[in-house]
């Protein structure tokens, strides 16, 4: 089993920045994909960004150029630097760990962007 603990959410004005962190613990397989998804009010959960343990990244079009995902594999931690935030970025952000058919989620952290 893998546990994921997120931190760093909060309230920020439009144009501001936040940095999310997610620390994984437990039965970590070194080769994996970690990333971030979000679920806005009345919306389905959607991909924000993912990064493999070999540093390959994937971003949603809506965040390209504004968000940056990074990892510290020694600490099993993934980060999401969010810049130029917009009100439409308001959502609960969930950390995700995936290896083959194993898929784990964090409890979520709220990000609210005021206009």
C-alpha positions as CSV (number, residue, x, y, z in Angstrom):
1,X,0.0,0.0,0.0
2,X,1.1,3.6,-0.7
3,X,0.2,6.6,1.3
4,X,0.1,10.1,-0.2
5,X,0.1,13.3,1.9
6,X,-0.4,16.6,0.1
7,X,0.3,20.1,1.4
8,X,0.5,23.6,0.1
9,X,-3.1,24.5,-1.0
10,X,-4.8,27.7,0.0
11,X,-6.4,31.0,-1.1
12,X,-4.6,33.2,-3.6
13,X,-5.5,36.2,-5.8
14,X,-5.5,35.8,-9.6
15,X,-2.0,36.1,-11.0
16,X,-0.5,34.7,-7.8
17,X,1.4,31.5,-7.2
18,X,1.2,28.4,-5.0
19,X,3.4,25.4,-4.6
20,X,1.9,22.0,-3.8
21,X,3.8,19.1,-2.4
22,X,3.0,15.4,-2.1
23,X,5.0,12.9,-0.1
24,X,4.6,9.2,-0.8
25,X,5.4,6.5,1.7
26,X,4.9,2.8,2.0
27,X,5.4,0.2,-0.7
28,X,7.0,2.5,-3.2
29,X,8.1,1.0,-6.5
30,X,11.0,3.1,-7.9
31,X,9.7,3.1,-11.4
32,X,6.3,4.9,-11.3
33,X,4.3,7.9,-12.4
34,X,3.3,10.6,-9.9
35,X,1.3,13.6,-10.7
36,X,-1.6,15.9,-10.0
37,X,-5.3,15.9,-10.9
38,X,-8.0,18.4,-9.9
39,X,-11.7,18.5,-9.5
40,X,-13.5,21.8,-9.8
41,X,-17.0,22.6,-8.5
42,X,-19.5,20.6,-10.5
43,X,-16.8,19.1,-12.7
44,X,-15.1,15.8,-13.2
45,X,-11.6,15.1,-12.0
46,X,-9.1,16.0,-14.7
47,X,-5.4,15.6,-15.3
48,X,-3.2,18.6,-14.4
49,X,0.3,17.2,-14.8
50,X,2.3,13.9,-14.4
51,X,5.9,13.0,-14.3
52,X,7.5,9.6,-14.6
53,X,10.4,8.5,-12.4
54,X,12.6,9.1,-15.4
55,X,11.4,12.7,-15.6
56,X,9.1,12.6,-18.6
57,X,6.3,15.1,-18.1
58,X,2.8,15.5,-19.4
59,X,0.6,18.6,-18.9
60,X,-3.0,19.5,-19.5
61,X,-3.2,22.2,-22.2
62,X,-4.9,24.5,-19.8
63,X,-1.9,24.7,-17.5
64,X,1.0,24.6,-20.0
65,X,3.4,27.5,-19.5
66,X,1.9,28.3,-16.1
67,X,2.4,25.1,-14.0
68,X,5.6,23.1,-13.5
69,X,5.8,19.6,-12.1
70,X,8.9,18.3,-10.5
71,X,10.1,15.3,-8.4
72,X,12.6,14.4,-5.8
73,X,12.9,10.6,-6.3
74,X,15.1,10.2,-3.2
75,X,12.3,11.7,-1.0
76,X,9.4,10.1,-3.1
77,X,8.0,13.6,-3.3
78,X,6.3,15.4,-6.2
79,X,5.7,19.1,-6.5
80,X,3.5,21.4,-8.5
81,X,4.5,25.0,-8.9
82,X,1.5,27.0,-10.0
83,X,2.1,30.5,-11.4
84,X,-0.2,33.0,-13.0
85,X,-3.2,31.4,-11.3
86,X,-6.6,32.0,-12.7
87,X,-10.0,31.7,-11.0
88,X,-10.8,28.7,-13.2
89,X,-7.9,26.9,-11.5
90,X,-10.0,26.7,-8.4
91,X,-10.4,23.1,-7.5
92,X,-9.4,20.3,-5.1
93,X,-6.0,19.1,-6.2
94,X,-5.3,15.4,-5.8
95,X,-1.9,13.7,-5.8
96,X,-1.7,10.5,-7.7
97,X,0.8,7.6,-7.6
98,X,0.6,4.9,-10.4
99,X,2.5,1.8,-11.2
100,X,1.0,-0.7,-13.6
101,X,-2.5,-1.4,-12.2
102,X,-1.7,0.1,-8.8
103,X,-3.3,3.5,-8.5
104,X,-3.3,5.6,-5.3
105,X,-4.8,9.0,-4.4
106,X,-4.1,11.6,-1.8
107,X,-6.9,13.1,0.3
108,X,-6.8,16.3,-1.8
109,X,-5.9,19.9,-1.0
110,X,-8.1,22.9,-1.8
111,X,-6.8,25.7,-4.1
112,X,-9.0,28.7,-4.4
113,X,-8.1,31.6,-6.7
114,X,-10.0,34.8,-6.2
115,X,-10.6,37.3,-9.0
